């Protein structure tokens, strides 16, 4: 009898171990399933873009993720996020989900606020009409915007989000210009000829249009400052062209009638600065007119190498012009 009881006891113990083994295997399998479902690779074979709208819940974001193919199941994603994820809120914006990103990585991405960075770039010297065209041509921006005041936009690269109003981006551009002019004005040097921030932007816009060589900006600023100081007319071609094209390329030579035209911009016909800026000058050109180079130069002409040569007297200038003409003739340009 004792031997039978021992056998029955051993049998029950064996069955218990089997049941425990099965239970452990099931629990282990469940853990593996949950872990792989949360930290394993996602279904998207290529990066996908997902937009999380302002005020969206994690559930709304998960639905967008499933629609984009970044996750397999909204329900499972939310369940795993509740079990294994942090309680940090998700942030609105446009996100690029990498290929095969896990649910854990996607949640961290949405919580990080590391949205897709899109840029609209305004080059130095771009006139307002072209700034307007550039903003209107950006398909990911929304809403209309008027042509900004000339000289009110600081050339730079500006980030924006998909669906952002054009007016909001333009407002940042104009705020950047105001802040830059205010800062540089406080540091202006006694040698500057300008008497106001407006005049600083006007003269800087001419400097910006006259040279594409950064090292020449202060010298060009000096030439125009000296001309204003001595009562000479600026005789700047870009100011004469501005009322004709609003800053766009003329595409031909200036006509005699245009050089003789009386308007607020033709500095061949009027003394002093034009009535307004002719482009949006960059920071360095504004700084140049507020601290021009220490020079007595009154003239400059192209040197045939992409820059300019400067002169203090008309005789020196005429000689420089003849040298430039000789370069052009040698190239077959004249």
C-alpha positions, 0 to 999 in steps of 0.5 A: 500500500505504501508503495502504491501511495508513493507511486500515486504521489510521484505521478501527481508531482510529475503532472504538476511539473508538467503543468508548471512547465506548460504555464511557464512556457505560456508566460514566457511566450506571452512575454516574448510576444509582448516584447517583440510586439513593442520593441521588435521591427515595425511593418513599414519597409521605407520611412513614412511621414505622419502628422500629429495635429495640435491637441491630438490624443495618443489614440488619434496619433496611433490611428494615423500611424496605422493608416501610414503603415508604421504600426500593425495595430492601433489597439496593440500599440496603445496597449503596449504603450500603456504597459511599457511606455512613459507617460510623457505627452506627445507633441504636435508636428510632422514626423518622419518614422524610420523604416522598421521603427519599433513601437517603443521608438515611435512613441519616443519620437512623438514624445521628443518633438523632433519634427521634420525640419522644412526650410524656406531660404531667402538669399541676401539681396532678394527683393520683396516681390521675389520673397512673395513669390517664393512663399506662395510657391511653397506648397506645404504652406497655407493661406495668402500673404501680401508682398512685404514692404521692401527691406523688411525681411532678413535674408536667412533660412527659416524653418516651418511646419507642414500646413503653417500659414505663410503669414506666420513665416513672413512675420518671423522673417520681419521680426528677425530683420527688426531685431537685427537692425536694432542690434546693429544700430546700437553698435554703429560707428561715428563714420557712418553717414546714415541718420536713421535705421531706415536709411541704414537699410536703404543704403545696405540694400544698394551695397547688397546689389552692387557687390557679391564679394563679402570682403568688399561690402565695407568698401562699397559702403565707404564709396557711397558714404563718401559720395553722400558726404561730399554732395555727389550723386550715388549714380547706382544702376540698381536704384535706377532699375528698381522702379522698372522691375521692382528688383527683378533682373532687367535683362538688358542695358539701361536706356538713356530715358531711364537714366534721365527719369525723375523718380524717387529711385533714380540716383543718376537724377536725384541727390542722396539716397533713394526713397526706399530700399531696393532689396532685402539686405543681409546682416553683413551689408547692414553692418557695413554701412554702419561701419564703412571702411576707412577710405576716401574712395569715390569710384569703383568699377569691375575688375574682370575677376568678379570683384571691383577696383576702387579709386579716389579720383576721377582720373584713377577711375577712368584708367581703371575703366579702360583696363576693364574694357581691355579685359572685356575686349580680350574676351571678345565681350566688346 
